[in-house]
């Protein structure tokens, strides 16, 4: 008959891994993923609203992308774009 271990591994420490800590991290990530999905749905609804209000959603997306960038970077890109258009006779 085998004797029970006098020093069993705690249920929260399996194979050197703190299971409770790992579970907590995984559950937090899952909650944030769910929140991200909900936010993405809300953002999509706002783009639909913009379209219904007569705004072109693709242009609104470009404006949002431009606002995230540094003004100097935007100006440089616009300057190059203008230069390339003129070079192509546009």
C-alpha positions as CSV (number, residue, x, y, z in Angstrom):
1,X,0.0,0.0,0.0
2,X,1.3,3.4,-0.9
3,X,1.5,6.0,1.8
4,X,-0.1,9.4,1.2
5,X,2.4,12.1,0.6
6,X,3.1,14.2,3.7
7,X,3.8,17.2,1.5
8,X,1.3,17.3,-1.4
9,X,1.5,20.0,-4.0
10,X,-1.1,22.7,-3.3
11,X,-4.0,22.7,-5.7
12,X,-2.9,26.1,-7.0
13,X,0.6,25.0,-7.8
14,X,0.7,22.3,-10.4
15,X,4.0,21.4,-12.0
16,X,5.7,24.5,-10.7
17,X,2.9,26.7,-12.3
18,X,0.8,28.9,-10.0
19,X,-2.6,27.8,-11.5
20,X,-4.6,30.4,-9.6
21,X,-2.4,33.2,-11.0
22,X,-2.5,31.8,-14.5
23,X,-6.3,31.4,-14.3
24,X,-6.6,35.0,-13.2
25,X,-4.5,36.2,-16.1
26,X,-6.4,34.2,-18.7
27,X,-9.7,35.3,-17.3
28,X,-8.7,39.0,-17.4
29,X,-7.5,38.6,-21.0
30,X,-10.8,36.9,-21.9
31,X,-12.8,39.8,-20.4
32,X,-10.8,42.4,-22.3
33,X,-11.2,40.4,-25.5
34,X,-15.0,40.5,-24.9
35,X,-14.9,44.2,-24.2
36,X,-12.8,44.8,-27.4
37,X,-15.5,42.9,-29.5
38,X,-18.2,45.0,-27.9
39,X,-16.2,48.2,-28.7
40,X,-15.6,47.1,-32.3
41,X,-19.3,46.7,-32.7
42,X,-20.0,50.1,-31.3
43,X,-17.4,51.7,-33.6
44,X,-19.0,49.9,-36.6
45,X,-22.4,51.3,-35.6
46,X,-20.9,54.8,-35.5
47,X,-19.5,54.4,-39.0
48,X,-23.0,53.3,-40.1
49,X,-24.4,56.4,-38.4
50,X,-21.8,58.6,-40.2
51,X,-22.9,57.1,-43.5
52,X,-26.6,57.7,-42.7
53,X,-25.7,61.3,-41.9
54,X,-24.2,61.8,-45.3
55,X,-20.5,61.4,-44.4
56,X,-18.4,58.9,-46.4
57,X,-17.2,56.3,-43.8
58,X,-14.0,55.6,-45.6
59,X,-13.0,59.2,-45.5
60,X,-13.9,59.4,-41.8
61,X,-11.6,56.4,-41.3
62,X,-8.8,58.3,-43.1
63,X,-9.3,61.4,-41.0
64,X,-9.1,59.3,-37.8
65,X,-5.9,57.7,-39.0
66,X,-4.4,61.1,-39.8
67,X,-5.3,62.5,-36.4
68,X,-3.4,59.7,-34.7
69,X,-0.2,60.6,-36.5
70,X,2.3,63.4,-35.8
71,X,1.5,66.6,-37.7
72,X,5.0,66.8,-39.2
73,X,4.7,63.3,-40.5
74,X,1.3,64.0,-42.0
75,X,2.6,67.2,-43.6
76,X,5.6,65.4,-45.1
77,X,3.4,62.6,-46.6
78,X,1.0,65.2,-48.0
79,X,4.0,67.1,-49.6
80,X,5.3,63.9,-51.2
81,X,1.9,62.9,-52.4
82,X,1.5,66.4,-54.0
83,X,4.9,66.1,-55.6
84,X,4.2,62.7,-57.0
85,X,0.8,63.8,-58.4
86,X,2.4,66.8,-60.1
87,X,5.1,64.5,-61.5
88,X,2.4,62.3,-63.0
89,X,0.5,65.3,-64.3
90,X,-2.5,64.7,-62.0
